[in-house]
Amino acid sequence: MFVTPNVVATIRDNDISGRDTGIYTDSKIANLHGNLVHNNTVGITSRQGVICGTGCGWTSLDASQSNQIFENETGIFIPQDGIGVLIGLTDIFDNGIENLGDRPRLILNQIHGNETGIQGTSTLGPESWEGSLFNDIYGNDVGVRTCQARRCDSIVSTKTV
């Protein structure tokens, strides 16, 4: 599925699998929720878009309407030329997030059961840790891995010993 910038669309309740990229979106105004994105090479990729379940305005949290991104080689991928991608209210398991872009906002996600939950080169969370917009990162072999110049150092491990 390909969603271009400025497209106004609701993309919901789809089961997307068996593709190189399940969803490619650069729209900041498309409404993506309730989708199952699995068994793709990359589940979702974006350079400037918004990927979130219902409640994207952060006024309500309906977990039943979150996107579920699972069993892809990479769950969500933000390439180097990605700027300001917003990922929120998404359940990401058995694949993980790879961020190479600039200033993504990862807000209110469930990130669990991955080899590496989030791997990236830039800010890997909300703009501020005040309030309750943090991600719930648990049950991964490595929770967060920071990368710089092709070298990654694990900074948060959630592996049970």
C-alpha positions in Angstrom: 0.0 0.0 0.0 1.5 3.4 -1.0 0.2 6.6 0.6 1.6 9.8 -0.8 2.2 13.1 1.1 -1.0 15.1 1.9 -3.4 12.3 1.0 -6.5 12.4 3.2 -7.5 8.7 3.7 -8.5 6.3 6.4 -6.6 3.0 6.2 -8.0 0.6 8.7 -8.7 -3.0 9.5 -6.5 -4.4 6.8 -4.4 -7.5 6.9 -1.2 -6.7 4.9 1.4 -9.4 4.3 3.7 -11.0 1.8 5.2 -7.8 0.3 8.6 -6.1 0.2 7.0 -3.1 2.1 3.5 -3.6 3.6 2.7 0.1 3.9 4.7 3.1 2.6 3.3 6.4 3.9 4.5 10.0 3.7 1.1 11.4 4.6 0.8 13.4 7.8 -3.0 13.4 7.6 -3.9 9.9 6.7 -5.5 7.9 9.5 -4.0 4.5 9.9 -5.5 2.2 12.6 -6.5 -1.3 13.3 -4.2 -2.8 10.6 -2.4 -6.1 10.9 1.0 -5.7 9.1 3.0 -8.9 9.1 5.2 -11.3 7.2 6.7 -8.5 4.9 10.3 -7.6 4.4 9.5 -4.2 6.0 6.1 -3.7 7.7 5.9 0.1 7.4 8.3 2.7 6.1 8.0 6.5 6.1 10.1 9.6 5.4 7.7 12.2 6.8 4.4 10.5 7.7 2.3 9.8 10.7 1.7 6.1 11.8 -0.7 5.8 14.7 -3.8 4.1 16.0 -6.9 6.0 17.0 -6.3 8.7 19.5 -3.5 10.2 17.5 -4.4 13.6 19.1 -3.5 11.9 22.4 -6.9 12.4 23.8 -8.0 8.8 23.9 -6.1 5.5 24.0 -8.0 2.6 22.4 -5.6 -0.3 22.3 -8.1 -2.3 20.2 -7.6 0.1 17.4 -3.8 0.2 17.4 -1.9 -1.0 14.4 -0.2 -4.4 15.0 3.2 -4.7 13.3 4.7 -8.2 13.7 6.7 -11.0 12.1 8.4 -8.7 9.5 12.1 -8.7 8.9 12.0 -5.0 10.1 8.7 -3.8 11.6 9.0 0.0 11.0 11.8 1.6 9.0 12.7 5.3 8.9 15.4 5.9 6.3 18.2 8.5 6.6 16.3 11.2 4.7 13.3 10.7 7.1 12.4 13.8 9.1 9.8 14.1 11.9 8.1 10.8 11.4 5.5 10.2 14.1 4.8 6.6 15.3 2.2 6.3 18.1 -0.3 3.9 19.7 1.2 1.0 17.8 1.9 -2.6 19.0 5.3 -3.7 17.6 6.4 -7.2 18.3 8.6 -9.9 16.8 10.4 -7.5 14.4 11.4 -4.0 15.9 11.9 -0.4 14.7 15.0 0.8 12.8 15.4 4.6 12.7 18.1 6.3 10.6 16.1 9.5 10.2 16.1 12.9 12.0 13.8 13.8 14.9 11.2 11.0 14.8 8.6 10.9 17.6 7.9 7.5 19.0 5.0 7.9 21.4 2.8 5.5 23.4 3.9 2.4 21.6 4.0 -1.2 23.0 7.4 -2.6 21.8 7.9 -6.1 23.0 9.1 -9.6 22.1 11.7 -8.4 19.6 15.4 -9.3 19.2 16.0 -5.5 19.4 13.0 -3.3 20.2 14.3 0.1 18.8 17.5 0.7 17.0 18.5 4.1 15.7 20.7 7.1 15.3 18.5 9.9 16.6 16.0 10.7 19.4 14.1 7.5 20.2 11.1 8.6 22.1 8.9 11.7 22.8 10.3 15.2 22.6 10.1 15.4 26.3 10.0 12.7 29.0 7.5 14.8 31.1 3.9 13.6 31.1 2.9 10.1 30.0 3.8 9.8 26.3 6.6 7.3 26.9 6.8 3.9 25.1 6.4 0.7 26.9 9.5 -1.3 26.0 9.6 -4.8 27.5 10.4 -8.5 26.9 13.0 -7.8 24.1 16.5 -9.3 24.0 17.7 -5.7 23.7 15.3 -2.9 24.4 17.1 0.1 22.8 20.3 0.1 20.8 21.8 3.4 19.7 23.9 3.5 16.6 26.4 6.0 15.3 28.6 5.6 12.2 27.6 1.9 11.8 28.5 1.0 15.3 25.7 0.1 17.8 26.0 0.0 21.6 23.2 -1.4 23.6 22.0 1.0 26.3 18.9 -0.6 27.6 18.6 -4.4 28.0 15.3 -5.9 29.0 16.6 -9.5 28.7 15.7 -11.6 31.7 18.7 -13.3 33.3 
